[in-house]
Amino acid sequence: MAMKIRIGIILMLISAFLTATGQLIWKIGVNNFMFLPIGFLFYGFGAIFMIKSFEKEKLVVAYPLMCTSYLISMYYGNFFLNEIITPNKIIAVILIIIGVFFNSYDK
């Protein structure tokens, strides 16, 4: 049986990536103001992808996927900002992802 590609879900995951990236660039831009407009661009494109996702997918399915930005932000914090990933943070993100999976599953 062929699996149907759900464009709305893909668009929302792209939105989560773009908004998390925009927020990282804002954080970097606190010390270097030339990065702030780039952060706004990423965040703005994330909003556009979110709106397009809502056109293609049910709100109940698409919006919880925005929580994947927590996972992306945790990675960014560790990789770019040298923030420590503790076991509690990992457990919290896993619980969020499990909740999103159960909430987003729709036949």
Secondary structure, DSSP 8 states (H G I E B T S, - for coil): ------HHHHHHHHHHHHHHHHHHHHHHHTT-GGGHHHHHHHHHHHHHHHHHHHHHS-HHHHGGGGGHHHHHHHHHHHHHH-----HHHHHHHHHHHHHHHHHH---
